[in-house]
Amino acid sequence: MKLRHRIPLLYLSSFLFLLSFSYRLYSFALVSPDTLNITTFGLHPDSRINAVPYVQKALDACRDKPGSVIFFPKGRYDFWPHQCLEKVYYESNTTDNNPRRCAILIEGLSGITVDCGESDFIFHDRMQPFTVDKSSDILIKGVSVDWDIPLTSEAEVIAVAPDYIDIRIDKVESPYVIEKGKLVFVGEGWKSEWWGTMEFTRENRTVAYTTGDRGCLGNGWRNYSAEEMKPGLVRLNYAFKRLPERGNYLVLRHNERDHSGMFIVDSRNVMVEDFNMFHNAGLGILAQFSENLTFRKVNSVPNSRKDRILAGHDDGFHFSNCKGQITLDMCRFHGLMDDPVNVHGTSVRIMEKKGDRVLVCKFMHNQSIGMIWARAGERVGLIENKSMATLATGIVMTSTVKDLETFEVEFMEPIPEGIEAGDALENLTWTPDVTITGSAFESNRARGILISTPGKVVIANNLFSSSGSAILIAGDANYWYESGGVKDVLIRDNIFTDECLTSMYQFCEGVISVYPEIPEPDPSKPCFHRNIRVENNQFNLFDYPVLYARSVDNLSFTGNTLTHSTRYEPWHPRKVSVSLEACKNVIINNNQIDSNVLGKNLRMEKMKKSDLKMGKAQFLIDD
């Protein structure tokens, strides 16, 4: 009787085949009639030939066909620098090693989809995988970006002694030589000496506790002398001031940040989804002077198939001088050598005042030069250097480039009195709204999110395990020149684990750190930041500082849950739970604070008592 209900294996196989075939026909019917299969241009998956010229032909074929889709059958595609288009791009926060080698250049196109079919794009030598320039309505999806020979190397700590460390290097993946006692890595067309190190734990592959920018080898480590014990086993001879743990991993940094993984410039309505950035030669995804950008399921993580520790050379996402809406949803970050997300403008210094309408300005950071900083009709803020107060705004009539570092801005109206050489300008037209949701900020060097924009910011339903501060709200016109006093920030329903703030980096004074660089704060002038709300979050704290805030008007910390962790020993020099400096209209209320949370105290500086309204059973105010 039971046999009557069984489907013979042959019939089942036929049924599954027909089902699969029908699905393919259905999918084909849904495909745009302007779909261009990359194979029709002569490029096939897993062929290992240079994909660059074939992809460029496919993009050229789309030039007069908005709505076109370029489709890659699933597989491996290799990109070599030969036949790359080389273009001069001045990329924010990137070394000026022009021209850039552009493997996939989407330039002057509209309404194009690049569907990579869940393929692996493997790059060779130093190059920029994707570039989107002067384009609109672009979708890039379904791809993993990686290198066979990475541009940053890794090692396993094999032995540790008072006067040496033995490390194991995969010599096939990271070829090296030893020259004059120094470890030098050689790749596909490049050669570079080891200059920096990060230690990651073996068990969880997280940044080792209290290393960070303090270093994992101690001061003077570059005085080491290397010798090869056998192929792949290198002894580093030196009495290191700090020793890594045996079995842990070292990320060996030895290259420049000279190409982004994806560079988006002068473009709008760009979407990237289902995208793995396993490796790159600089910032992962850099967007500048672009608007309306969406990223869903975009991951900057190590390639687990290759058992790697490192993801990217620097930031995961970097947004410089953008506008419109920036959305990040369901993204993941791990193993980066800098911040997963950084959103800011670029402030410039006033070098000279010419007449009553013209200012000579200069880019002050050597990795942010050559950009067209302002255009006719754009609104600019004039910032007093010492207090960082915006004294006035003006509308640009003309902007004239003098050289890579200097330019002149002519305003429609006379420049107000009090603005002088040494002060700064901020372009207020290029300031985006930002929404970051459902994402995981795991263990990376430095912080989780850096946000400096006056637009509306929502950071909600994310997981933070960053080794420094989870969220940094900064802004300055004196060092990094990354501008943007915030005006509307909501930090809500996030989880901050006890991995947060396990190491020290610049400006990390709390799990959430609001730290604008203001040389001489002036309480009589408006605060630099305003309207920051931290609501209904969960903080699992092993150390004291949860919130540090400087120069914020209308700051609230409400409805949060603070629990205590004993996973790590407290180390941070700031032995205060909440630190407030030169803030106004602060509300702290309805927070659930575990009895074992360290400190449970609050300190105010350069403030009046009336500037703080705090409910019962919150924090004890230090005298």
HELIX and SHEET records of a PDB file:
HELIX    1   1 LYS A    2  HIS A    5  5                                   4    
HELIX    2   2 LEU A    9  LEU A   30  1                                  22    
HELIX    3   3 ILE A   38  PHE A   41  5                                   4    
HELIX    4   4 VAL A   52  ALA A   61  1                                  10    
HELIX    5   5 GLY A  212  ARG A  214  5                                   3    
HELIX    6   6 TRP A  221  ASN A  223  5                                   3    
HELIX    7   7 SER A  304  LYS A  306  5                                   3    
HELIX    8   8 LYS A  609  ASP A  611  5                                   3    
SHEET    1   A 4 THR A  35  ASN A  37  0                                        
SHEET    2   A 4 VAL A  69  PHE A  71  1                                        
SHEET    3   A 4 SER A 110  PHE A 123  1                                        
SHEET    4   A 4 ARG A  76  PHE A  79  1                                        
SHEET    1   B14 THR A  35  ASN A  37  0                                        
SHEET    2   B14 VAL A  69  PHE A  71  1                                        
SHEET    3   B14 SER A 110  PHE A 123  1                                        
SHEET    4   B14 SER A 136  TRP A 147  1                                        
SHEET    5   B14 ARG A 268  MET A 277  1                                        
SHEET    6   B14 GLU A 291  SER A 300  1                                        
SHEET    7   B14 LYS A 323  ASP A 329  1                                        
SHEET    8   B14 ASP A 433  THR A 437  1                                        
SHEET    9   B14 LYS A 456  ALA A 460  1                                        
SHEET   10   B14 ASP A 488  ARG A 492  1                                        
SHEET   11   B14 HIS A 529  GLU A 535  1                                        
SHEET   12   B14 VAL A 552  THR A 558  1                                        
SHEET   13   B14 LYS A 584  ASN A 589  1                                        
SHEET   14   B14 LEU A 612  MET A 614  1                                        
SHEET    1   C13 THR A  35  ASN A  37  0                                        
SHEET    2   C13 VAL A  69  PHE A  71  1                                        
SHEET    3   C13 SER A 110  PHE A 123  1                                        
SHEET    4   C13 SER A 136  TRP A 147  1                                        
SHEET    5   C13 ARG A 268  MET A 277  1                                        
SHEET    6   C13 GLU A 291  SER A 300  1                                        
SHEET    7   C13 ARG A 332  PHE A 333  1                                        
SHEET    8   C13 ALA A 440  PHE A 441  1                                        
SHEET    9   C13 LEU A 463  PHE A 464  1                                        
SHEET   10   C13 ILE A 495  PHE A 496  1                                        
SHEET   11   C13 GLN A 538  LEU A 541  1                                        
SHEET   12   C13 THR A 561  HIS A 564  1                                        
SHEET   13   C13 GLN A 592  ILE A 593  1                                        
SHEET    1   D14 LEU A  85  LYS A  87  0                                        
SHEET    2   D14 ARG A 100  GLU A 107 -1                                        
SHEET    3   D14 GLN A 128  ASP A 133  1                                        
SHEET    4   D14 MET A 262  VAL A 265  1                                        
SHEET    5   D14 ILE A 285  GLN A 288  1                                        
SHEET    6   D14 PHE A 317  SER A 320  1                                        
SHEET    7   D14 VAL A 341  THR A 346  1                                        
SHEET    8   D14 ILE A 449  ILE A 451  1                                        
SHEET    9   D14 ILE A 471  ILE A 473  1                                        
SHEET   10   D14 ILE A 512  VAL A 514  1                                        
SHEET   11   D14 LEU A 547  ARG A 550  1                                        
SHEET   12   D14 VAL A 578  GLU A 581  1                                        
SHEET   13   D14 ASN A 601  GLU A 605  1                                        
SHEET   14   D14 LEU A 620  ILE A 621  1                                        
SHEET    1   E 8 LEU A  85  LYS A  87  0                                        
SHEET    2   E 8 ARG A 100  GLU A 107 -1                                        
SHEET    3   E 8 GLN A 128  ASP A 133  1                                        
SHEET    4   E 8 MET A 262  VAL A 265  1                                        
SHEET    5   E 8 ILE A 285  GLN A 288  1                                        
SHEET    6   E 8 PHE A 317  SER A 320  1                                        
SHEET    7   E 8 VAL A 341  THR A 346  1                                        
SHEET    8   E 8 GLU A 482  SER A 483 -1                                        
SHEET    1   F 6 GLY A 196  PHE A 200  0                                        
SHEET    2   F 6 TYR A 249  ARG A 253 -1                                        
SHEET    3   F 6 SER A 153  ALA A 161 -1                                        
SHEET    4   F 6 TYR A 164  ARG A 168 -1                                        
SHEET    5   F 6 LEU A 233  ASN A 237 -1                                        
SHEET    6   F 6 SER A 225  LYS A 230 -1                                        
SHEET    1   G 3 TYR A 176  GLU A 179  0                                        
SHEET    2   G 3 LYS A 182  VAL A 186 -1                                        
SHEET    3   G 3 LYS A 191  GLU A 193 -1                                        
SHEET    1   H 7 VAL A 348  LYS A 354  0                                        
SHEET    2   H 7 VAL A 358  LYS A 362 -1                                        
SHEET    3   H 7 THR A 406  PHE A 411 -1                                        
SHEET    4   H 7 THR A 390  VAL A 401 -1                                        
SHEET    5   H 7 ARG A 379  ILE A 383 -1                                        
SHEET    6   H 7 ALA A 424  ASN A 427 -1                                        
SHEET    7   H 7 VAL A 348  LYS A 354 -1                                        
END                                                                             
